[in-house]
Amino acid sequence: MHYTRLQHEDITISKLILGTWAIGGANWGPYDESQAVRAIETAIDLGVTTIDTAPAYGGGHAEELIGRVIKGKRDRIVIATKCGIDMQNGFRYDLTPAFMEQELENSLRRLGTDYIDLYQPHWPDPDTPVEYTMEALERFQAQGKIRAVGVSNFSAGNLAEALAFGRIASLQPPYSLLDRDIEKEIQPLCVSAGIAMIPYGSLGAGMLTGKYTEPPKFKKDDARSFFYRFFNKRYWGGVSALVELLRSIAAAHNAKPGHVAIAWLLSRDAVAGTIVGARSADQVRENVRGLDLSLSPEEVGELDRISAAVYEG
Ligand SMILES: NC(=O)c1ccc[n+]([C@@H]2O[C@H](COP(=O)([O-])OP(=O)(O)OC[C@H]3O[C@@H](n4cnc5c(N)ncnc54)[C@H](OP(=O)(O)O)[C@@H]3O)[C@@H](O)[C@H]2O)c1
């Protein structure tokens, strides 16, 4: 495993971060809890110290499972969780201090810990002045309940505004060969402000592993049916061309297409580590191997070119 220290905080993360949306057990196809537990255990056994989660993943179930697995190992684990989605009220974004405080206490209880390493507003809340949100986060930090402040899904504008009121260690944006929108404004801002990017969707929710030979069809309540645009069958031509390239680069390295997707992300500016979701120990074992691959400048150039054209066709 490879590790890196966040620029503004005394926190060291593993370059592969385990994502636990699917592990939460809701909105992600069939679910087997014992497999989910083994996925977390296997990740830790393989040196993954950093786990990304959220109350929204299975309504707190992902946090509960993590809490169970990390008992007795808490000091070796870096927990990144989130706040600010009111699940009782139509998944409304709520970053008011009172709601965040309640959520923080709930996350601490479910995770069986008295501190969170990286606490991240999940989505910006347009109705709450960011100053109030940042003040609340700073208070949690002063109380020792969180070690550092990260944010998730913030635009460049949101980030710049928040930075005026406090320190931000990390940003969790959607970023992969299938989603490069953040390269225009957000990534340069992270580079100049020393904010560590920890992207999500690194494998294109499975698409970049090459597992699909035709556009997949998901049930309506499966998050993949609405959350990621590349699953829309009208983009299948561009996506297939990209996956073919991943296959050919992978073959030259005796690796898998997903490894190429992970290696590409880790080569990008400001990316400190990458969140890779998994639902089983086998997937974790395979994904960790992506850290051993390094790509040539020619391969990166070709990936840049083909990925930029995915949505053009
Ligand atoms: N901040 C946010 O708003 C936000 C949004 C989305 C995600 N996230 C975080 O980022 C994490 C990762 O994102 P993601 O889960 O959407 O996408 P991802 O990491 O690109 O894809 C993960 C999914 O791909 C499949 N997969 C993983 N390894 C595989 C392998 N070796 N072979 C074949 N299939 C494999 C699994 O689903 P199947 O087995 O079902 O195919 C897995 O759940 C989440 O778990 C969560 O922690 C955050």
The ligand as a Tripos MOL2 file, in Angstrom:
@<TRIPOS>MOLECULE
LIG
   48    52     1     0     0
SMALL
NO_CHARGES

@<TRIPOS>ATOM
      1 N1        -19.4380   12.3160   -2.1290 N.am      1 LIG1
      2 C1        -20.3430   11.7830   -2.8980 C.2       1 LIG1
      3 O1        -21.3660   12.4090   -3.2390 O.2       1 LIG1
      4 C2        -20.1260   10.3950   -3.4040 C.ar      1 LIG1
      5 C3        -20.8710    9.9380   -4.5010 C.ar      1 LIG1
      6 C4        -20.6170    8.6540   -4.9590 C.ar      1 LIG1
      7 C5        -19.6740    7.8720   -4.3330 C.ar      1 LIG1
      8 N2        -18.9800    8.3340   -3.2550 N.ar      1 LIG1
      9 C6        -17.9740    7.5170   -2.5380 C.3       1 LIG1
     10 O2        -17.0940    6.9610   -3.4600 O.3       1 LIG1
     11 C7        -17.1710    5.5420   -3.4140 C.3       1 LIG1
     12 C8        -16.9020    4.9910   -4.7790 C.3       1 LIG1
     13 O3        -17.8420    5.4550   -5.7060 O.3       1 LIG1
     14 P1        -18.7600    4.4700   -6.4640 P.3       1 LIG1
     15 O4        -18.9380    3.2900   -5.5620 O.co2     1 LIG1
     16 O5        -19.9440    5.2280   -6.9030 O.co2     1 LIG1
     17 O6        -17.9300    4.1110   -7.7470 O.3       1 LIG1
     18 P2        -16.6140    3.2750   -8.0900 P.3       1 LIG1
     19 O7        -15.6470    3.2370   -7.0130 O.co2     1 LIG1
     20 O8        -16.2170    3.8210   -9.3850 O.co2     1 LIG1
     21 O9        -17.2210    1.8230   -8.3500 O.3       1 LIG1
     22 C9        -17.4540    0.9350   -7.3180 C.3       1 LIG1
     23 C10       -18.3310   -0.2070   -7.8100 C.3       1 LIG1
     24 O10       -17.7290   -0.8690   -8.9340 O.3       1 LIG1
     25 C11       -17.8760   -2.2810   -8.8210 C.3       1 LIG1
     26 N3        -16.5240   -2.8340   -8.6700 N.ar      1 LIG1
     27 C12       -15.5660   -2.4440   -7.7720 C.ar      1 LIG1
     28 N4        -14.4340   -3.1710   -7.9220 N.ar      1 LIG1
     29 C13       -14.6740   -4.0110   -8.9350 C.ar      1 LIG1
     30 C14       -13.8770   -4.9940   -9.5510 C.ar      1 LIG1
     31 N5        -12.6320   -5.2220   -9.1730 N.pl3     1 LIG1
     32 N6        -14.4190   -5.6900  -10.5770 N.ar      1 LIG1
     33 C15       -15.6830   -5.4580  -10.9780 C.ar      1 LIG1
     34 N7        -16.4960   -4.5350  -10.4210 N.ar      1 LIG1
     35 C16       -15.9920   -3.8000   -9.4060 C.ar      1 LIG1
     36 C17       -18.7370   -2.5370   -7.5950 C.3       1 LIG1
     37 O11       -20.1260   -2.5250   -7.9570 O.3       1 LIG1
     38 P3        -20.8510   -3.8180   -8.5810 P.3       1 LIG1
     39 O12       -20.2270   -5.0410   -8.0110 O.co2     1 LIG1
     40 O13       -22.2840   -3.6580   -8.2310 O.co2     1 LIG1
     41 O14       -20.6480   -3.7010  -10.0670 O.co2     1 LIG1
     42 C18       -18.4610   -1.2950   -6.7480 C.3       1 LIG1
     43 O15       -19.4920   -1.0100   -5.8430 O.3       1 LIG1
     44 C19       -18.5300    5.2460   -2.7840 C.3       1 LIG1
     45 O16       -18.5890    3.9390   -2.2500 O.3       1 LIG1
     46 C20       -18.5680    6.3320   -1.7610 C.3       1 LIG1
     47 O17       -17.7560    6.0100   -0.6460 O.3       1 LIG1
     48 C21       -19.1840    9.5990   -2.8080 C.ar      1 LIG1
@<TRIPOS>BOND
     1     1     2 1
     2     2     3 2
     3     2     4 1
     4     4     5 ar
     5     4    48 ar
     6     5     6 ar
     7     6     7 ar
     8     7     8 ar
     9     8     9 1
    10     8    48 ar
    11     9    10 1
    12     9    46 1
    13    10    11 1
    14    11    12 1
    15    11    44 1
    16    12    13 1
    17    13    14 1
    18    14    15 2
    19    14    16 1
    20    14    17 1
    21    17    18 1
    22    18    19 2
    23    18    20 1
    24    18    21 1
    25    21    22 1
    26    22    23 1
    27    23    24 1
    28    23    42 1
    29    24    25 1
    30    25    26 1
    31    25    36 1
    32    26    27 ar
    33    26    35 ar
    34    27    28 ar
    35    28    29 ar
    36    29    30 ar
    37    29    35 ar
    38    30    31 1
    39    30    32 ar
    40    32    33 ar
    41    33    34 ar
    42    34    35 ar
    43    36    37 1
    44    36    42 1
    45    37    38 1
    46    38    39 2
    47    38    40 1
    48    38    41 1
    49    42    43 1
    50    44    45 1
    51    44    46 1
    52    46    47 1
@<TRIPOS>SUBSTRUCTURE
     1 LIG1         1 GROUP 0 **** ****
